[in-house]
Amino acid sequence: MNSKRIVTTTFLGVLCGVASWFLTKNSPISAASGFTSAVTLAVILDRVILGFVLGISGWRVNYLVHGIFVGALVSLPLAFFMPNFWMFWLTGIGFGFFIELVTKFLVKDTRPAMA
């Protein structure tokens, strides 16, 4: 396992978690339903877990497909409990893509570009 990759993806997960919290918090649907501190923590931790799972995953496929697929899987359980399922789930997919794209250039990962 590449420890630099794990640290990088987890840190990017934290950044994406804060961004996702701001996006979800400012949504009109979320504002109407109330946004508790437990939901805030769950949103941020979901993205941190996304980054960590991307970092430890040994699945050798195209790095962008990897980010999209893992983003979809990790975001799906919490998305069922969010006021706007599609927005939360699609941002999870987007953040998975973003984390893998940035990590590819920061860490110089050996994950193949084409499977």
Chimera marker file (.cmm) of the C-alpha trace (Angstrom):
<marker_set name="trace">
<marker id="1" x="0.000" y="0.000" z="0.000" r="1" g="1" b="0" radius="0.5"/>
<marker id="2" x="1.150" y="3.495" z="-0.804" r="1" g="1" b="0" radius="0.5"/>
<marker id="3" x="0.898" y="5.548" z="2.402" r="1" g="1" b="0" radius="0.5"/>
<marker id="4" x="1.284" y="8.842" z="0.517" r="1" g="1" b="0" radius="0.5"/>
<marker id="5" x="-1.734" y="7.905" z="-1.594" r="1" g="1" b="0" radius="0.5"/>
<marker id="6" x="-3.824" y="7.071" z="1.485" r="1" g="1" b="0" radius="0.5"/>
<marker id="7" x="-2.952" y="10.347" z="3.219" r="1" g="1" b="0" radius="0.5"/>
<marker id="8" x="-3.600" y="12.370" z="0.051" r="1" g="1" b="0" radius="0.5"/>
<marker id="9" x="-6.964" y="10.785" z="-0.732" r="1" g="1" b="0" radius="0.5"/>
<marker id="10" x="-8.105" y="11.048" z="2.895" r="1" g="1" b="0" radius="0.5"/>
<marker id="11" x="-7.116" y="14.729" z="3.067" r="1" g="1" b="0" radius="0.5"/>
<marker id="12" x="-8.937" y="15.389" z="-0.203" r="1" g="1" b="0" radius="0.5"/>
<marker id="13" x="-11.906" y="13.537" z="1.295" r="1" g="1" b="0" radius="0.5"/>
<marker id="14" x="-11.897" y="15.991" z="4.217" r="1" g="1" b="0" radius="0.5"/>
<marker id="15" x="-11.869" y="18.937" z="1.809" r="1" g="1" b="0" radius="0.5"/>
<marker id="16" x="-14.662" y="17.378" z="-0.243" r="1" g="1" b="0" radius="0.5"/>
<marker id="17" x="-16.594" y="16.691" z="2.955" r="1" g="1" b="0" radius="0.5"/>
<marker id="18" x="-16.540" y="20.352" z="3.928" r="1" g="1" b="0" radius="0.5"/>
<marker id="19" x="-17.488" y="21.363" z="0.370" r="1" g="1" b="0" radius="0.5"/>
<marker id="20" x="-20.302" y="18.804" z="0.321" r="1" g="1" b="0" radius="0.5"/>
<marker id="21" x="-21.565" y="20.066" z="3.673" r="1" g="1" b="0" radius="0.5"/>
<marker id="22" x="-21.711" y="23.634" z="2.341" r="1" g="1" b="0" radius="0.5"/>
<marker id="23" x="-23.475" y="22.490" z="-0.845" r="1" g="1" b="0" radius="0.5"/>
<marker id="24" x="-25.997" y="20.404" z="1.074" r="1" g="1" b="0" radius="0.5"/>
<marker id="25" x="-26.526" y="22.958" z="3.846" r="1" g="1" b="0" radius="0.5"/>
<marker id="26" x="-27.318" y="25.752" z="1.399" r="1" g="1" b="0" radius="0.5"/>
<marker id="27" x="-29.760" y="23.670" z="-0.627" r="1" g="1" b="0" radius="0.5"/>
<marker id="28" x="-33.359" y="24.963" z="-0.363" r="1" g="1" b="0" radius="0.5"/>
<marker id="29" x="-34.599" y="21.431" z="0.320" r="1" g="1" b="0" radius="0.5"/>
<marker id="30" x="-32.138" y="20.948" z="3.196" r="1" g="1" b="0" radius="0.5"/>
<marker id="31" x="-32.920" y="24.356" z="4.682" r="1" g="1" b="0" radius="0.5"/>
<marker id="32" x="-36.612" y="23.491" z="4.857" r="1" g="1" b="0" radius="0.5"/>
<marker id="33" x="-36.002" y="20.125" z="6.536" r="1" g="1" b="0" radius="0.5"/>
<marker id="34" x="-33.527" y="21.384" z="9.139" r="1" g="1" b="0" radius="0.5"/>
<marker id="35" x="-29.870" y="20.497" z="9.272" r="1" g="1" b="0" radius="0.5"/>
<marker id="36" x="-28.658" y="19.072" z="12.587" r="1" g="1" b="0" radius="0.5"/>
<marker id="37" x="-25.079" y="18.702" z="13.761" r="1" g="1" b="0" radius="0.5"/>
<marker id="38" x="-25.410" y="14.911" z="13.421" r="1" g="1" b="0" radius="0.5"/>
<marker id="39" x="-26.257" y="15.290" z="9.728" r="1" g="1" b="0" radius="0.5"/>
<marker id="40" x="-23.346" y="17.693" z="9.294" r="1" g="1" b="0" radius="0.5"/>
<marker id="41" x="-20.966" y="15.181" z="10.851" r="1" g="1" b="0" radius="0.5"/>
<marker id="42" x="-22.405" y="12.352" z="8.729" r="1" g="1" b="0" radius="0.5"/>
<marker id="43" x="-21.947" y="14.320" z="5.495" r="1" g="1" b="0" radius="0.5"/>
<marker id="44" x="-18.325" y="15.183" z="6.280" r="1" g="1" b="0" radius="0.5"/>
<marker id="45" x="-17.470" y="11.673" z="7.477" r="1" g="1" b="0" radius="0.5"/>
<marker id="46" x="-19.048" y="10.140" z="4.378" r="1" g="1" b="0" radius="0.5"/>
<marker id="47" x="-16.629" y="12.055" z="2.163" r="1" g="1" b="0" radius="0.5"/>
<marker id="48" x="-13.668" y="11.286" z="4.447" r="1" g="1" b="0" radius="0.5"/>
<marker id="49" x="-14.561" y="7.602" z="4.193" r="1" g="1" b="0" radius="0.5"/>
<marker id="50" x="-14.805" y="8.016" z="0.422" r="1" g="1" b="0" radius="0.5"/>
<marker id="51" x="-11.273" y="9.404" z="0.302" r="1" g="1" b="0" radius="0.5"/>
<marker id="52" x="-9.936" y="6.682" z="2.592" r="1" g="1" b="0" radius="0.5"/>
<marker id="53" x="-11.596" y="3.874" z="0.611" r="1" g="1" b="0" radius="0.5"/>
<marker id="54" x="-10.176" y="5.294" z="-2.615" r="1" g="1" b="0" radius="0.5"/>
<marker id="55" x="-6.741" y="5.356" z="-0.990" r="1" g="1" b="0" radius="0.5"/>
<marker id="56" x="-6.743" y="1.779" z="0.291" r="1" g="1" b="0" radius="0.5"/>
<marker id="57" x="-8.519" y="0.201" z="-2.657" r="1" g="1" b="0" radius="0.5"/>
<marker id="58" x="-6.417" y="-2.269" z="-4.566" r="1" g="1" b="0" radius="0.5"/>
<marker id="59" x="-8.825" y="-2.481" z="-7.485" r="1" g="1" b="0" radius="0.5"/>
<marker id="60" x="-6.746" y="-2.020" z="-10.637" r="1" g="1" b="0" radius="0.5"/>
<marker id="61" x="-8.959" y="-0.327" z="-13.205" r="1" g="1" b="0" radius="0.5"/>
<marker id="62" x="-8.880" y="3.038" z="-14.929" r="1" g="1" b="0" radius="0.5"/>
<marker id="63" x="-8.392" y="5.577" z="-12.141" r="1" g="1" b="0" radius="0.5"/>
<marker id="64" x="-11.347" y="7.721" z="-13.248" r="1" g="1" b="0" radius="0.5"/>
<marker id="65" x="-13.703" y="4.738" z="-13.429" r="1" g="1" b="0" radius="0.5"/>
<marker id="66" x="-12.390" y="3.733" z="-10.008" r="1" g="1" b="0" radius="0.5"/>
<marker id="67" x="-13.257" y="7.150" z="-8.553" r="1" g="1" b="0" radius="0.5"/>
<marker id="68" x="-16.724" y="7.196" z="-10.094" r="1" g="1" b="0" radius="0.5"/>
<marker id="69" x="-17.596" y="3.654" z="-9.010" r="1" g="1" b="0" radius="0.5"/>
<marker id="70" x="-16.283" y="3.949" z="-5.454" r="1" g="1" b="0" radius="0.5"/>
<marker id="71" x="-17.879" y="7.391" z="-5.123" r="1" g="1" b="0" radius="0.5"/>
<marker id="72" x="-21.240" y="5.925" z="-6.133" r="1" g="1" b="0" radius="0.5"/>
<marker id="73" x="-20.939" y="2.996" z="-3.722" r="1" g="1" b="0" radius="0.5"/>
<marker id="74" x="-19.739" y="4.937" z="-0.695" r="1" g="1" b="0" radius="0.5"/>
<marker id="75" x="-22.255" y="7.779" z="-1.120" r="1" g="1" b="0" radius="0.5"/>
<marker id="76" x="-25.298" y="5.591" z="-1.717" r="1" g="1" b="0" radius="0.5"/>
<marker id="77" x="-26.149" y="4.544" z="1.886" r="1" g="1" b="0" radius="0.5"/>
<marker id="78" x="-26.191" y="8.087" z="3.298" r="1" g="1" b="0" radius="0.5"/>
<marker id="79" x="-27.919" y="9.468" z="0.201" r="1" g="1" b="0" radius="0.5"/>
<marker id="80" x="-31.048" y="7.508" z="1.134" r="1" g="1" b="0" radius="0.5"/>
<marker id="81" x="-31.347" y="9.607" z="4.306" r="1" g="1" b="0" radius="0.5"/>
<marker id="82" x="-30.655" y="12.984" z="2.720" r="1" g="1" b="0" radius="0.5"/>
<marker id="83" x="-33.463" y="15.376" z="1.750" r="1" g="1" b="0" radius="0.5"/>
<marker id="84" x="-32.192" y="15.487" z="-1.835" r="1" g="1" b="0" radius="0.5"/>
<marker id="85" x="-31.058" y="11.959" z="-2.723" r="1" g="1" b="0" radius="0.5"/>
<marker id="86" x="-29.890" y="12.687" z="-6.279" r="1" g="1" b="0" radius="0.5"/>
<marker id="87" x="-27.889" y="15.790" z="-5.435" r="1" g="1" b="0" radius="0.5"/>
<marker id="88" x="-26.002" y="14.074" z="-2.641" r="1" g="1" b="0" radius="0.5"/>
<marker id="89" x="-25.366" y="10.873" z="-4.597" r="1" g="1" b="0" radius="0.5"/>
<marker id="90" x="-24.212" y="12.667" z="-7.753" r="1" g="1" b="0" radius="0.5"/>
<marker id="91" x="-21.875" y="14.939" z="-5.781" r="1" g="1" b="0" radius="0.5"/>
<marker id="92" x="-20.402" y="11.778" z="-4.244" r="1" g="1" b="0" radius="0.5"/>
<marker id="93" x="-19.718" y="10.434" z="-7.711" r="1" g="1" b="0" radius="0.5"/>
<marker id="94" x="-18.220" y="13.776" z="-8.733" r="1" g="1" b="0" radius="0.5"/>
<marker id="95" x="-16.027" y="13.967" z="-5.643" r="1" g="1" b="0" radius="0.5"/>
<marker id="96" x="-14.808" y="10.398" z="-6.220" r="1" g="1" b="0" radius="0.5"/>
<marker id="97" x="-13.831" y="11.411" z="-9.751" r="1" g="1" b="0" radius="0.5"/>
<marker id="98" x="-12.165" y="14.603" z="-8.447" r="1" g="1" b="0" radius="0.5"/>
<marker id="99" x="-10.202" y="12.840" z="-5.690" r="1" g="1" b="0" radius="0.5"/>
<marker id="100" x="-8.824" y="10.245" z="-8.107" r="1" g="1" b="0" radius="0.5"/>
<marker id="101" x="-7.978" y="12.871" z="-10.729" r="1" g="1" b="0" radius="0.5"/>
<marker id="102" x="-6.052" y="15.073" z="-8.285" r="1" g="1" b="0" radius="0.5"/>
<marker id="103" x="-4.364" y="12.105" z="-6.598" r="1" g="1" b="0" radius="0.5"/>
<marker id="104" x="-3.178" y="10.770" z="-9.949" r="1" g="1" b="0" radius="0.5"/>
<marker id="105" x="-1.120" y="13.918" z="-10.486" r="1" g="1" b="0" radius="0.5"/>
<marker id="106" x="-0.039" y="14.579" z="-6.886" r="1" g="1" b="0" radius="0.5"/>
<marker id="107" x="1.119" y="11.061" z="-6.044" r="1" g="1" b="0" radius="0.5"/>
<marker id="108" x="2.147" y="9.918" z="-9.535" r="1" g="1" b="0" radius="0.5"/>
<marker id="109" x="0.187" y="6.730" z="-8.940" r="1" g="1" b="0" radius="0.5"/>
<marker id="110" x="0.831" y="3.674" z="-11.084" r="1" g="1" b="0" radius="0.5"/>
<marker id="111" x="-2.870" y="2.882" z="-11.551" r="1" g="1" b="0" radius="0.5"/>
<marker id="112" x="-3.415" y="2.260" z="-15.281" r="1" g="1" b="0" radius="0.5"/>
<marker id="113" x="-5.025" y="5.010" z="-17.343" r="1" g="1" b="0" radius="0.5"/>
<marker id="114" x="-6.828" y="2.458" z="-19.494" r="1" g="1" b="0" radius="0.5"/>
<marker id="115" x="-8.043" y="-0.918" z="-18.317" r="1" g="1" b="0" radius="0.5"/>
<link id1="1" id2="2" r="1" g="1" b="0" radius="0.2"/>
<link id1="2" id2="3" r="1" g="1" b="0" radius="0.2"/>
<link id1="3" id2="4" r="1" g="1" b="0" radius="0.2"/>
<link id1="4" id2="5" r="1" g="1" b="0" radius="0.2"/>
<link id1="5" id2="6" r="1" g="1" b="0" radius="0.2"/>
<link id1="6" id2="7" r="1" g="1" b="0" radius="0.2"/>
<link id1="7" id2="8" r="1" g="1" b="0" radius="0.2"/>
<link id1="8" id2="9" r="1" g="1" b="0" radius="0.2"/>
<link id1="9" id2="10" r="1" g="1" b="0" radius="0.2"/>
<link id1="10" id2="11" r="1" g="1" b="0" radius="0.2"/>
<link id1="11" id2="12" r="1" g="1" b="0" radius="0.2"/>
<link id1="12" id2="13" r="1" g="1" b="0" radius="0.2"/>
<link id1="13" id2="14" r="1" g="1" b="0" radius="0.2"/>
<link id1="14" id2="15" r="1" g="1" b="0" radius="0.2"/>
<link id1="15" id2="16" r="1" g="1" b="0" radius="0.2"/>
<link id1="16" id2="17" r="1" g="1" b="0" radius="0.2"/>
<link id1="17" id2="18" r="1" g="1" b="0" radius="0.2"/>
<link id1="18" id2="19" r="1" g="1" b="0" radius="0.2"/>
<link id1="19" id2="20" r="1" g="1" b="0" radius="0.2"/>
<link id1="20" id2="21" r="1" g="1" b="0" radius="0.2"/>
<link id1="21" id2="22" r="1" g="1" b="0" radius="0.2"/>
<link id1="22" id2="23" r="1" g="1" b="0" radius="0.2"/>
<link id1="23" id2="24" r="1" g="1" b="0" radius="0.2"/>
<link id1="24" id2="25" r="1" g="1" b="0" radius="0.2"/>
<link id1="25" id2="26" r="1" g="1" b="0" radius="0.2"/>
<link id1="26" id2="27" r="1" g="1" b="0" radius="0.2"/>
<link id1="27" id2="28" r="1" g="1" b="0" radius="0.2"/>
<link id1="28" id2="29" r="1" g="1" b="0" radius="0.2"/>
<link id1="29" id2="30" r="1" g="1" b="0" radius="0.2"/>
<link id1="30" id2="31" r="1" g="1" b="0" radius="0.2"/>
<link id1="31" id2="32" r="1" g="1" b="0" radius="0.2"/>
<link id1="32" id2="33" r="1" g="1" b="0" radius="0.2"/>
<link id1="33" id2="34" r="1" g="1" b="0" radius="0.2"/>
<link id1="34" id2="35" r="1" g="1" b="0" radius="0.2"/>
<link id1="35" id2="36" r="1" g="1" b="0" radius="0.2"/>
<link id1="36" id2="37" r="1" g="1" b="0" radius="0.2"/>
<link id1="37" id2="38" r="1" g="1" b="0" radius="0.2"/>
<link id1="38" id2="39" r="1" g="1" b="0" radius="0.2"/>
<link id1="39" id2="40" r="1" g="1" b="0" radius="0.2"/>
<link id1="40" id2="41" r="1" g="1" b="0" radius="0.2"/>
<link id1="41" id2="42" r="1" g="1" b="0" radius="0.2"/>
<link id1="42" id2="43" r="1" g="1" b="0" radius="0.2"/>
<link id1="43" id2="44" r="1" g="1" b="0" radius="0.2"/>
<link id1="44" id2="45" r="1" g="1" b="0" radius="0.2"/>
<link id1="45" id2="46" r="1" g="1" b="0" radius="0.2"/>
<link id1="46" id2="47" r="1" g="1" b="0" radius="0.2"/>
<link id1="47" id2="48" r="1" g="1" b="0" radius="0.2"/>
<link id1="48" id2="49" r="1" g="1" b="0" radius="0.2"/>
<link id1="49" id2="50" r="1" g="1" b="0" radius="0.2"/>
<link id1="50" id2="51" r="1" g="1" b="0" radius="0.2"/>
<link id1="51" id2="52" r="1" g="1" b="0" radius="0.2"/>
<link id1="52" id2="53" r="1" g="1" b="0" radius="0.2"/>
<link id1="53" id2="54" r="1" g="1" b="0" radius="0.2"/>
<link id1="54" id2="55" r="1" g="1" b="0" radius="0.2"/>
<link id1="55" id2="56" r="1" g="1" b="0" radius="0.2"/>
<link id1="56" id2="57" r="1" g="1" b="0" radius="0.2"/>
<link id1="57" id2="58" r="1" g="1" b="0" radius="0.2"/>
<link id1="58" id2="59" r="1" g="1" b="0" radius="0.2"/>
<link id1="59" id2="60" r="1" g="1" b="0" radius="0.2"/>
<link id1="60" id2="61" r="1" g="1" b="0" radius="0.2"/>
<link id1="61" id2="62" r="1" g="1" b="0" radius="0.2"/>
<link id1="62" id2="63" r="1" g="1" b="0" radius="0.2"/>
<link id1="63" id2="64" r="1" g="1" b="0" radius="0.2"/>
<link id1="64" id2="65" r="1" g="1" b="0" radius="0.2"/>
<link id1="65" id2="66" r="1" g="1" b="0" radius="0.2"/>
<link id1="66" id2="67" r="1" g="1" b="0" radius="0.2"/>
<link id1="67" id2="68" r="1" g="1" b="0" radius="0.2"/>
<link id1="68" id2="69" r="1" g="1" b="0" radius="0.2"/>
<link id1="69" id2="70" r="1" g="1" b="0" radius="0.2"/>
<link id1="70" id2="71" r="1" g="1" b="0" radius="0.2"/>
<link id1="71" id2="72" r="1" g="1" b="0" radius="0.2"/>
<link id1="72" id2="73" r="1" g="1" b="0" radius="0.2"/>
<link id1="73" id2="74" r="1" g="1" b="0" radius="0.2"/>
<link id1="74" id2="75" r="1" g="1" b="0" radius="0.2"/>
<link id1="75" id2="76" r="1" g="1" b="0" radius="0.2"/>
<link id1="76" id2="77" r="1" g="1" b="0" radius="0.2"/>
<link id1="77" id2="78" r="1" g="1" b="0" radius="0.2"/>
<link id1="78" id2="79" r="1" g="1" b="0" radius="0.2"/>
<link id1="79" id2="80" r="1" g="1" b="0" radius="0.2"/>
<link id1="80" id2="81" r="1" g="1" b="0" radius="0.2"/>
<link id1="81" id2="82" r="1" g="1" b="0" radius="0.2"/>
<link id1="82" id2="83" r="1" g="1" b="0" radius="0.2"/>
<link id1="83" id2="84" r="1" g="1" b="0" radius="0.2"/>
<link id1="84" id2="85" r="1" g="1" b="0" radius="0.2"/>
<link id1="85" id2="86" r="1" g="1" b="0" radius="0.2"/>
<link id1="86" id2="87" r="1" g="1" b="0" radius="0.2"/>
<link id1="87" id2="88" r="1" g="1" b="0" radius="0.2"/>
<link id1="88" id2="89" r="1" g="1" b="0" radius="0.2"/>
<link id1="89" id2="90" r="1" g="1" b="0" radius="0.2"/>
<link id1="90" id2="91" r="1" g="1" b="0" radius="0.2"/>
<link id1="91" id2="92" r="1" g="1" b="0" radius="0.2"/>
<link id1="92" id2="93" r="1" g="1" b="0" radius="0.2"/>
<link id1="93" id2="94" r="1" g="1" b="0" radius="0.2"/>
<link id1="94" id2="95" r="1" g="1" b="0" radius="0.2"/>
<link id1="95" id2="96" r="1" g="1" b="0" radius="0.2"/>
<link id1="96" id2="97" r="1" g="1" b="0" radius="0.2"/>
<link id1="97" id2="98" r="1" g="1" b="0" radius="0.2"/>
<link id1="98" id2="99" r="1" g="1" b="0" radius="0.2"/>
<link id1="99" id2="100" r="1" g="1" b="0" radius="0.2"/>
<link id1="100" id2="101" r="1" g="1" b="0" radius="0.2"/>
<link id1="101" id2="102" r="1" g="1" b="0" radius="0.2"/>
<link id1="102" id2="103" r="1" g="1" b="0" radius="0.2"/>
<link id1="103" id2="104" r="1" g="1" b="0" radius="0.2"/>
<link id1="104" id2="105" r="1" g="1" b="0" radius="0.2"/>
<link id1="105" id2="106" r="1" g="1" b="0" radius="0.2"/>
<link id1="106" id2="107" r="1" g="1" b="0" radius="0.2"/>
<link id1="107" id2="108" r="1" g="1" b="0" radius="0.2"/>
<link id1="108" id2="109" r="1" g="1" b="0" radius="0.2"/>
<link id1="109" id2="110" r="1" g="1" b="0" radius="0.2"/>
<link id1="110" id2="111" r="1" g="1" b="0" radius="0.2"/>
<link id1="111" id2="112" r="1" g="1" b="0" radius="0.2"/>
<link id1="112" id2="113" r="1" g="1" b="0" radius="0.2"/>
<link id1="113" id2="114" r="1" g="1" b="0" radius="0.2"/>
<link id1="114" id2="115" r="1" g="1" b="0" radius="0.2"/>
</marker_set>
